[in-house]
Amino acid sequence: MKEYLASEAMRALVLFVCLSACCLAQRPRRCTSPPLLTGKFSVSTQSEKLLAFAKYSYDALGKRIRLREFGSYDNKTFHLDVLLLYRQGVVYKINYRNHTCCKKPLSVDFHPLEIPQNSTLLGQVVLGSSSGPGQGVLVNTWAGELPLKEGMAKYVSTVTEFGCIPVSTLFHSDRTGWMVTSFFNNVIGLVDPQDLIPPPFCKDAQLEVAEGEDPVTFFSLF
């Protein structure tokens, strides 16, 4: 009986090792981040003109993003509170201090947080340590190009292997140069769903389109 139990235990151990090896050997796959996210990120540019920190609420289902950010640009500080509603094609610039709201057209399509299908895997690493449970995070880094009106843009994105939570993104275009975005304190879900609804004093805001002014895009906010 002991020999039988020992044999079964050994068989189970071998099966476990084989399954573990198969799992580790799987090539990382391109992924899409959770449709509802709340968190914070920092943005900086290679030219050192821009340094900003933002709190964000992200809703891929309703195609809505709320950004509350502060920072400096060309050594001048700024505060910005915007609500981007892609389905309606509008962006609200909100000022709670004065209870004013500026409504402008949003000219770009909504793009979910995801790794594009034409991206290339650069590698998989552990951030932190792999010496013990909970000491590190397994992440995948991908690279590729995106077409913009002014030409092609390059990106390098890092996301977690489990959950596809954004960690960082390097973005380069002729207009911005290199831009680094680092995500932190991410929470799956919407901490406050009201953040994605225009405040009451925005109800009567009229759409403003100044002559000669370019419509607002996501990257023009930074």
MIDOSE-1310 file (N, C-alpha, C; in nm, 2 decimals, decimal comma, always signed):
residues 222
mkey	+0,08/-0,12/+0,00/+0,00/+0,00/+0,00/+0,09/+0,13/+0,00; +0,20/+0,12/+0,08/+0,28/+0,24/+0,09/+0,35/+0,26/-0,04; +0,39/+0,15/-0,11/+0,45/+0,16/-0,24/+0,36/+0,23/-0,34; +0,23/+0,19/-0,33/+0,13/+0,24/-0,43/+0,11/+0,39/-0,40
lase	+0,10/+0,43/-0,27/+0,08/+0,57/-0,24/+0,20/+0,65/-0,29; +0,32/+0,60/-0,26/+0,44/+0,66/-0,30/+0,45/+0,68/-0,46; +0,40/+0,58/-0,53/+0,40/+0,58/-0,67/+0,30/+0,69/-0,72; +0,19/+0,70/-0,66/+0,09/+0,80/-0,70/+0,13/+0,94/-0,67
amra	+0,20/+0,95/-0,55/+0,25/+1,08/-0,52/+0,36/+1,13/-0,62; +0,45/+1,04/-0,65/+0,55/+1,07/-0,75/+0,49/+1,11/-0,89; +0,38/+1,03/-0,92/+0,32/+1,06/-1,05/+0,25/+1,20/-1,05; +0,19/+1,23/-0,94/+0,13/+1,36/-0,92/+0,23/+1,47/-0,93
lvlf	+0,35/+1,45/-0,86/+0,46/+1,55/-0,87/+0,51/+1,57/-1,01; +0,53/+1,46/-1,08/+0,58/+1,47/-1,22/+0,48/+1,55/-1,30; +0,35/+1,52/-1,29/+0,24/+1,58/-1,36/+0,24/+1,73/-1,33; +0,26/+1,77/-1,20/+0,26/+1,91/-1,16/+0,38/+1,98/-1,23
vcls	+0,50/+1,92/-1,22/+0,61/+1,98/-1,28/+0,60/+2,00/-1,43; +0,54/+1,90/-1,50/+0,52/+1,91/-1,64/+0,42/+2,02/-1,67; +0,31/+2,03/-1,60/+0,21/+2,14/-1,62/+0,27/+2,27/-1,59; +0,36/+2,28/-1,49/+0,42/+2,41/-1,46/+0,51/+2,45/-1,57
accl	+0,59/+2,35/-1,62/+0,68/+2,38/-1,73/+0,61/+2,43/-1,85; +0,49/+2,37/-1,88/+0,41/+2,41/-2,00/+0,36/+2,55/-1,98; +0,32/+2,59/-1,86/+0,26/+2,72/-1,83/+0,38/+2,82/-1,85; +0,50/+2,79/-1,79/+0,61/+2,88/-1,80/+0,65/+2,90/-1,95
aqrp	+0,64/+2,80/-2,03/+0,68/+2,80/-2,16/+0,59/+2,87/-2,26; +0,47/+2,91/-2,21/+0,37/+2,98/-2,30/+0,42/+3,12/-2,33; +0,41/+3,15/-2,46/+0,46/+3,28/-2,50/+0,36/+3,39/-2,46; +0,40/+3,50/-2,40/+0,31/+3,61/-2,36/+0,22/+3,65/-2,48
rrct	+0,09/+3,68/-2,45/+0,00/+3,72/-2,56/-0,04/+3,86/-2,54; -0,07/+3,92/-2,66/-0,12/+4,06/-2,66/-0,25/+4,06/-2,58; -0,28/+4,17/-2,51/-0,40/+4,17/-2,42/-0,46/+4,31/-2,42; -0,58/+4,31/-2,36/-0,66/+4,43/-2,34/-0,68/+4,45/-2,19
sppl	-0,65/+4,57/-2,14/-0,67/+4,60/-2,00/-0,81/+4,59/-1,96; -0,84/+4,58/-1,83/-0,98/+4,58/-1,78/-1,06/+4,70/-1,83; -1,19/+4,68/-1,86/-1,26/+4,79/-1,92/-1,29/+4,91/-1,82; -1,28/+4,88/-1,69/-1,30/+4,98/-1,59/-1,18/+4,99/-1,50
ltgk	-1,11/+5,11/-1,50/-0,99/+5,13/-1,42/-0,99/+5,26/-1,35; -0,94/+5,27/-1,23/-0,91/+5,40/-1,16/-0,77/+5,39/-1,11; -0,70/+5,50/-1,12/-0,56/+5,51/-1,08/-0,50/+5,64/-1,10; -0,36/+5,64/-1,10/-0,29/+5,76/-1,11/-0,17/+5,73/-1,21
fsvs	-0,12/+5,84/-1,27/+0,00/+5,82/-1,35/+0,08/+5,95/-1,36; +0,20/+5,94/-1,39/+0,29/+6,06/-1,41/+0,33/+6,06/-1,56; +0,35/+6,18/-1,61/+0,39/+6,21/-1,75/+0,51/+6,30/-1,75; +0,61/+6,27/-1,83/+0,72/+6,36/-1,84/+0,78/+6,34/-1,99
tqse	+0,84/+6,45/-2,04/+0,89/+6,45/-2,17/+1,04/+6,46/-2,17; +1,10/+6,41/-2,28/+1,25/+6,41/-2,29/+1,30/+6,55/-2,29; +1,23/+6,65/-2,34/+1,28/+6,79/-2,34/+1,27/+6,85/-2,20; +1,21/+6,78/-2,10/+1,19/+6,83/-1,97/+1,10/+6,95/-1,96
klla	+1,03/+6,98/-2,07/+0,93/+7,09/-2,07/+0,81/+7,05/-1,98; +0,77/+6,92/-1,99/+0,65/+6,88/-1,92/+0,67/+6,78/-1,81; +0,61/+6,80/-1,70/+0,61/+6,71/-1,59/+0,47/+6,72/-1,52; +0,40/+6,61/-1,52/+0,26/+6,62/-1,47/+0,22/+6,49/-1,40
faky	+0,13/+6,51/-1,30/+0,08/+6,39/-1,23/-0,08/+6,40/-1,24; -0,14/+6,29/-1,27/-0,28/+6,28/-1,29/-0,35/+6,17/-1,22; -0,47/+6,19/-1,18/-0,56/+6,09/-1,14/-0,66/+6,06/-1,25; -0,68/+5,94/-1,28/-0,77/+5,90/-1,40/-0,88/+5,81/-1,36
syda	-0,99/+5,82/-1,43/-1,10/+5,72/-1,43/-1,12/+5,68/-1,57; -1,13/+5,55/-1,60/-1,13/+5,50/-1,74/-1,24/+5,40/-1,75; -1,32/+5,43/-1,85/-1,44/+5,34/-1,88/-1,44/+5,31/-2,03; -1,39/+5,19/-2,07/-1,39/+5,15/-2,21/-1,53/+5,11/-2,26
lgkr	-1,62/+5,07/-2,17/-1,75/+5,04/-2,21/-1,83/+5,16/-2,26; -1,82/+5,27/-2,18/-1,89/+5,39/-2,22/-1,80/+5,48/-2,30; -1,68/+5,45/-2,32/-1,58/+5,53/-2,39/-1,57/+5,67/-2,33; -1,53/+5,67/-2,20/-1,52/+5,79/-2,12/-1,39/+5,79/-2,04
irlr	-1,33/+5,90/-2,03/-1,20/+5,92/-1,95/-1,21/+6,05/-1,87; -1,18/+6,04/-1,74/-1,17/+6,17/-1,66/-1,03/+6,18/-1,62; -0,97/+6,30/-1,63/-0,83/+6,33/-1,59/-0,83/+6,45/-1,50; -0,77/+6,44/-1,39/-0,74/+6,55/-1,30/-0,59/+6,56/-1,28
efgs	-0,53/+6,66/-1,34/-0,39/+6,66/-1,34/-0,33/+6,80/-1,30; -0,21/+6,79/-1,25/-0,14/+6,92/-1,22/+0,01/+6,89/-1,25; +0,08/+7,00/-1,28/+0,22/+6,99/-1,32/+0,28/+7,12/-1,37; +0,38/+7,11/-1,45/+0,45/+7,23/-1,50/+0,48/+7,21/-1,64
ydnk	+0,47/+7,31/-1,72/+0,51/+7,31/-1,86/+0,58/+7,44/-1,89; +0,71/+7,43/-1,94/+0,79/+7,55/-1,96/+0,80/+7,63/-1,83; +0,82/+7,56/-1,72/+0,84/+7,62/-1,59/+0,72/+7,70/-1,54; +0,60/+7,67/-1,60/+0,48/+7,73/-1,56/+0,39/+7,62/-1,51
tfhl	+0,33/+7,64/-1,39/+0,25/+7,54/-1,33/+0,11/+7,54/-1,39; +0,04/+7,43/-1,39/-0,10/+7,43/-1,44/-0,18/+7,32/-1,36; -0,31/+7,34/-1,37/-0,41/+7,25/-1,31/-0,51/+7,22/-1,42; -0,55/+7,10/-1,44/-0,64/+7,07/-1,55/-0,74/+6,96/-1,50
dvll	-0,86/+6,98/-1,53/-0,97/+6,88/-1,49/-1,05/+6,86/-1,62; -1,04/+6,75/-1,69/-1,11/+6,73/-1,81/-1,19/+6,60/-1,81; -1,30/+6,60/-1,88/-1,38/+6,48/-1,90/-1,40/+6,46/-2,05; -1,35/+6,35/-2,10/-1,35/+6,32/-2,24/-1,46/+6,22/-2,27
lyrq	-1,56/+6,26/-2,35/-1,67/+6,17/-2,38/-1,66/+6,14/-2,53; -1,60/+6,03/-2,56/-1,57/+6,00/-2,70/-1,70/+5,97/-2,79; -1,80/+5,91/-2,73/-1,92/+5,88/-2,80/-1,99/+6,01/-2,84; -1,99/+6,11/-2,76/-2,05/+6,24/-2,79/-1,96/+6,32/-2,87
gvvy	-1,83/+6,29/-2,87/-1,73/+6,37/-2,95/-1,71/+6,51/-2,88; -1,71/+6,51/-2,75/-1,69/+6,64/-2,68/-1,59/+6,62/-2,56; -1,53/+6,72/-2,52/-1,45/+6,72/-2,40/-1,49/+6,84/-2,31; -1,50/+6,82/-2,18/-1,54/+6,93/-2,09/-1,41/+6,96/-2,01
kiny	-1,38/+7,09/-2,01/-1,28/+7,14/-1,92/-1,35/+7,21/-1,80; -1,33/+7,15/-1,69/-1,41/+7,18/-1,57/-1,33/+7,26/-1,47; -1,39/+7,36/-1,41/-1,34/+7,45/-1,31/-1,43/+7,45/-1,19; -1,40/+7,37/-1,09/-1,49/+7,36/-0,97/-1,48/+7,49/-0,89
rnht	-1,37/+7,56/-0,89/-1,35/+7,68/-0,81/-1,45/+7,78/-0,85; -1,46/+7,80/-0,99/-1,55/+7,91/-1,04/-1,68/+7,85/-1,09; -1,70/+7,72/-1,08/-1,82/+7,65/-1,13/-1,84/+7,69/-1,28; -1,74/+7,68/-1,36/-1,75/+7,71/-1,50/-1,71/+7,58/-1,57
cckk	-1,75/+7,58/-1,70/-1,73/+7,46/-1,78/-1,71/+7,50/-1,93; -1,60/+7,45/-1,99/-1,58/+7,48/-2,13/-1,60/+7,35/-2,21; -1,68/+7,36/-2,31/-1,71/+7,24/-2,39/-1,66/+7,26/-2,53; -1,57/+7,16/-2,57/-1,51/+7,17/-2,70/-1,52/+7,03/-2,77
plsv	-1,50/+7,04/-2,91/-1,51/+6,91/-2,98/-1,39/+6,82/-2,96; -1,41/+6,69/-2,95/-1,31/+6,59/-2,94/-1,30/+6,52/-3,07; -1,18/+6,53/-3,13/-1,17/+6,49/-3,27/-1,12/+6,35/-3,30; -1,08/+6,28/-3,20/-1,02/+6,15/-3,22/-1,11/+6,04/-3,17
dfhp	-1,09/+5,92/-3,23/-1,16/+5,80/-3,19/-1,11/+5,75/-3,05; -1,19/+5,68/-2,98/-1,15/+5,62/-2,86/-1,07/+5,49/-2,88; -0,95/+5,48/-2,82/-0,87/+5,36/-2,83/-0,85/+5,30/-2,69; -0,90/+5,18/-2,67/-0,89/+5,12/-2,54/-0,74/+5,09/-2,50
leip	-0,72/+5,08/-2,37/-0,59/+5,04/-2,32/-0,56/+4,90/-2,36; -0,47/+4,88/-2,45/-0,45/+4,74/-2,50/-0,31/+4,74/-2,57; -0,26/+4,62/-2,59/-0,14/+4,59/-2,67/-0,19/+4,57/-2,81; -0,16/+4,65/-2,91/-0,20/+4,64/-3,05/-0,15/+4,50/-3,11
qnst	-0,23/+4,45/-3,20/-0,20/+4,33/-3,26/-0,07/+4,33/-3,34; -0,03/+4,44/-3,39/+0,09/+4,45/-3,47/+0,22/+4,48/-3,39; +0,21/+4,47/-3,25/+0,32/+4,50/-3,17/+0,41/+4,38/-3,16; +0,53/+4,40/-3,12/+0,64/+4,30/-3,10/+0,68/+4,28/-2,96
llgq	+0,69/+4,16/-2,91/+0,73/+4,13/-2,78/+0,88/+4,16/-2,76; +0,91/+4,25/-2,67/+1,05/+4,27/-2,64/+1,11/+4,18/-2,53; +1,02/+4,14/-2,43/+1,07/+4,05/-2,33/+0,97/+4,05/-2,21; +1,00/+3,95/-2,13/+0,92/+3,93/-2,01/+1,02/+3,93/-1,89
vvlg	+0,99/+4,01/-1,79/+1,08/+4,02/-1,67/+0,99/+4,03/-1,54; +1,06/+4,02/-1,43/+1,00/+4,03/-1,30/+1,04/+4,17/-1,24; +0,95/+4,26/-1,21/+0,98/+4,38/-1,15/+0,99/+4,35/-1,00; +1,10/+4,38/-0,93/+1,12/+4,35/-0,79/+1,20/+4,23/-0,78
sssg	+1,15/+4,12/-0,71/+1,23/+4,00/-0,69/+1,14/+3,88/-0,72; +1,20/+3,78/-0,77/+1,14/+3,65/-0,79/+1,18/+3,55/-0,68; +1,24/+3,59/-0,57/+1,29/+3,50/-0,47/+1,18/+3,45/-0,38; +1,07/+3,52/-0,37/+0,96/+3,47/-0,28/+0,82/+3,53/-0,33
pgqg	+0,72/+3,47/-0,28/+0,58/+3,51/-0,32/+0,56/+3,66/-0,28; +0,49/+3,73/-0,37/+0,46/+3,87/-0,34/+0,57/+3,97/-0,35; +0,69/+3,92/-0,38/+0,81/+4,01/-0,39/+0,83/+4,07/-0,53; +0,76/+4,03/-0,63/+0,78/+4,08/-0,76/+0,65/+4,07/-0,84
vlvn	+0,65/+4,14/-0,96/+0,54/+4,14/-1,05/+0,59/+4,10/-1,19; +0,53/+4,00/-1,25/+0,57/+3,96/-1,38/+0,51/+4,05/-1,49; +0,59/+4,11/-1,57/+0,54/+4,20/-1,67/+0,59/+4,17/-1,81; +0,52/+4,21/-1,91/+0,56/+4,19/-2,05/+0,58/+4,33/-2,12
twag	+0,68/+4,35/-2,20/+0,71/+4,47/-2,27/+0,69/+4,45/-2,42; +0,61/+4,54/-2,48/+0,59/+4,53/-2,62/+0,62/+4,66/-2,69; +0,66/+4,65/-2,82/+0,69/+4,77/-2,90/+0,62/+4,77/-3,03; +0,61/+4,89/-3,09/+0,54/+4,90/-3,22/+0,53/+5,04/-3,27
elpl	+0,45/+5,06/-3,37/+0,43/+5,20/-3,43/+0,28/+5,22/-3,45; +0,24/+5,35/-3,44/+0,11/+5,39/-3,46/+0,10/+5,50/-3,56; +0,01/+5,50/-3,65/+0,00/+5,61/-3,75/-0,07/+5,73/-3,69; -0,01/+5,85/-3,71/-0,07/+5,98/-3,66/-0,08/+6,07/-3,79
kegm	-0,15/+6,18/-3,77/-0,17/+6,27/-3,88/-0,03/+6,33/-3,93; +0,06/+6,35/-3,83/+0,18/+6,41/-3,86/+0,29/+6,31/-3,89; +0,25/+6,18/-3,90/+0,35/+6,07/-3,93/+0,34/+5,95/-3,83; +0,44/+5,87/-3,83/+0,43/+5,75/-3,75/+0,49/+5,78/-3,61
akyv	+0,43/+5,72/-3,51/+0,47/+5,74/-3,37/+0,52/+5,60/-3,32; +0,62/+5,60/-3,24/+0,67/+5,48/-3,18/+0,63/+5,47/-3,03; +0,61/+5,34/-2,99/+0,57/+5,32/-2,85/+0,64/+5,19/-2,79; +0,66/+5,20/-2,66/+0,70/+5,08/-2,59/+0,62/+5,07/-2,46
stvt	+0,53/+4,97/-2,46/+0,44/+4,95/-2,35/+0,47/+4,83/-2,26; +0,46/+4,85/-2,13/+0,48/+4,74/-2,03/+0,35/+4,72/-1,96; +0,30/+4,60/-1,95/+0,18/+4,56/-1,88/+0,21/+4,44/-1,80; +0,12/+4,42/-1,69/+0,14/+4,30/-1,61/+0,10/+4,17/-1,69
efgc	+0,16/+4,06/-1,67/+0,13/+3,94/-1,73/-0,01/+3,89/-1,69; -0,04/+3,91/-1,57/-0,18/+3,87/-1,52/-0,26/+3,99/-1,49; -0,37/+4,01/-1,57/-0,46/+4,12/-1,56/-0,44/+4,23/-1,67; -0,32/+4,23/-1,73/-0,29/+4,33/-1,83/-0,31/+4,47/-1,78
ipvs	-0,26/+4,49/-1,66/-0,27/+4,63/-1,60/-0,15/+4,71/-1,65; -0,18/+4,83/-1,70/-0,07/+4,91/-1,75/+0,04/+4,95/-1,64; +0,16/+4,94/-1,68/+0,27/+4,98/-1,59/+0,34/+5,11/-1,64; +0,38/+5,11/-1,77/+0,45/+5,22/-1,82/+0,44/+5,22/-1,97
tlfh	+0,45/+5,34/-2,03/+0,45/+5,35/-2,18/+0,55/+5,46/-2,22; +0,63/+5,43/-2,31/+0,72/+5,52/-2,38/+0,66/+5,56/-2,52; +0,64/+5,69/-2,55/+0,57/+5,73/-2,67/+0,66/+5,83/-2,74; +0,68/+5,82/-2,87/+0,76/+5,91/-2,94/+0,69/+5,96/-3,07
sdrt	+0,68/+6,09/-3,09/+0,64/+6,14/-3,21/+0,72/+6,27/-3,24; +0,72/+6,31/-3,37/+0,80/+6,43/-3,41/+0,76/+6,55/-3,33; +0,63/+6,56/-3,29/+0,58/+6,68/-3,22/+0,62/+6,68/-3,07; +0,61/+6,56/-3,00/+0,63/+6,56/-2,86/+0,77/+6,51/-2,82
gwmv	+0,84/+6,44/-2,91/+0,97/+6,37/-2,87/+0,93/+6,25/-2,79; +1,02/+6,21/-2,70/+0,99/+6,10/-2,61/+0,90/+6,14/-2,50; +0,79/+6,07/-2,47/+0,71/+6,10/-2,36/+0,69/+5,97/-2,27; +0,72/+5,98/-2,14/+0,71/+5,87/-2,05/+0,59/+5,88/-1,96
tsff	+0,51/+5,77/-1,96/+0,39/+5,77/-1,87/+0,41/+5,64/-1,78; +0,40/+5,67/-1,65/+0,42/+5,56/-1,55/+0,29/+5,55/-1,47; +0,22/+5,44/-1,47/+0,10/+5,41/-1,39/+0,13/+5,36/-1,26; +0,04/+5,40/-1,16/+0,06/+5,34/-1,02/-0,08/+5,35/-0,95
nnvi	-0,09/+5,28/-0,84/-0,21/+5,27/-0,76/-0,34/+5,24/-0,84; -0,32/+5,15/-0,94/-0,43/+5,11/-1,02/-0,53/+5,03/-0,94; -0,66/+5,05/-0,97/-0,77/+4,97/-0,91/-0,86/+4,93/-1,02; -0,90/+4,80/-1,02/-0,99/+4,76/-1,12/-1,13/+4,80/-1,08
glvd	-1,20/+4,87/-1,17/-1,34/+4,92/-1,14/-1,33/+5,08/-1,13; -1,45/+5,14/-1,11/-1,46/+5,28/-1,10/-1,48/+5,31/-0,95; -1,39/+5,38/-0,89/-1,40/+5,41/-0,75/-1,52/+5,51/-0,73; -1,53/+5,60/-0,82/-1,65/+5,70/-0,81/-1,70/+5,72/-0,95
pqdl	-1,81/+5,64/-0,99/-1,87/+5,66/-1,12/-1,92/+5,80/-1,16; -1,94/+5,88/-1,06/-1,99/+6,02/-1,08/-1,88/+6,10/-1,15; -1,75/+6,05/-1,14/-1,64/+6,13/-1,21/-1,66/+6,13/-1,36; -1,74/+6,04/-1,41/-1,75/+6,03/-1,56/-1,88/+6,09/-1,61
ippp	-1,94/+6,17/-1,52/-2,07/+6,24/-1,56/-2,04/+6,39/-1,54; -2,07/+6,47/-1,64/-2,05/+6,62/-1,63/-2,12/+6,67/-1,51; -2,06/+6,76/-1,43/-2,12/+6,82/-1,31/-2,24/+6,91/-1,36; -2,33/+6,94/-1,27/-2,46/+7,01/-1,30/-2,43/+7,14/-1,37
fckd	-2,32/+7,22/-1,33/-2,30/+7,35/-1,39/-2,25/+7,34/-1,53; -2,23/+7,22/-1,58/-2,19/+7,20/-1,73/-2,31/+7,18/-1,82; -2,42/+7,17/-1,76/-2,54/+7,14/-1,84/-2,57/+7,23/-1,95; -2,55/+7,36/-1,93/-2,58/+7,46/-2,03/-2,46/+7,51/-2,11
aqle	-2,35/+7,44/-2,09/-2,23/+7,48/-2,16/-2,25/+7,46/-2,31; -2,21/+7,56/-2,39/-2,22/+7,56/-2,53/-2,09/+7,51/-2,60; -2,10/+7,44/-2,71/-1,99/+7,39/-2,78/-1,91/+7,51/-2,84; -1,78/+7,51/-2,80/-1,70/+7,62/-2,85/-1,60/+7,57/-2,95
vaeg	-1,60/+7,63/-3,07/-1,51/+7,60/-3,18/-1,45/+7,73/-3,23; -1,33/+7,77/-3,18/-1,27/+7,89/-3,22/-1,21/+7,88/-3,36; -1,22/+7,98/-3,44/-1,17/+7,98/-3,58/-1,02/+7,97/-3,58; -0,98/+7,87/-3,66/-0,83/+7,84/-3,67/-0,78/+7,76/-3,56
edpv	-0,86/+7,72/-3,46/-0,81/+7,64/-3,35/-0,83/+7,49/-3,38; -0,73/+7,41/-3,35/-0,74/+7,27/-3,38/-0,83/+7,20/-3,27; -0,91/+7,11/-3,32/-0,99/+7,03/-3,22/-0,90/+6,96/-3,12; -0,96/+6,94/-3,00/-0,89/+6,87/-2,89/-0,86/+6,73/-2,92
tffs	-0,74/+6,68/-2,90/-0,71/+6,54/-2,90/-0,66/+6,50/-2,76; -0,64/+6,37/-2,74/-0,60/+6,32/-2,61/-0,46/+6,38/-2,58; -0,37/+6,37/-2,68/-0,23/+6,41/-2,65/-0,21/+6,56/-2,64; -0,31/+6,63/-2,70/-0,30/+6,78/-2,69/-0,32/+6,83/-2,55
lf	-0,38/+6,74/-2,46/-0,40/+6,78/-2,33/-0,28/+6,78/-2,24; -0,17/+6,73/-2,29/-0,04/+6,72/-2,22/+0,06/+6,82/-2,27
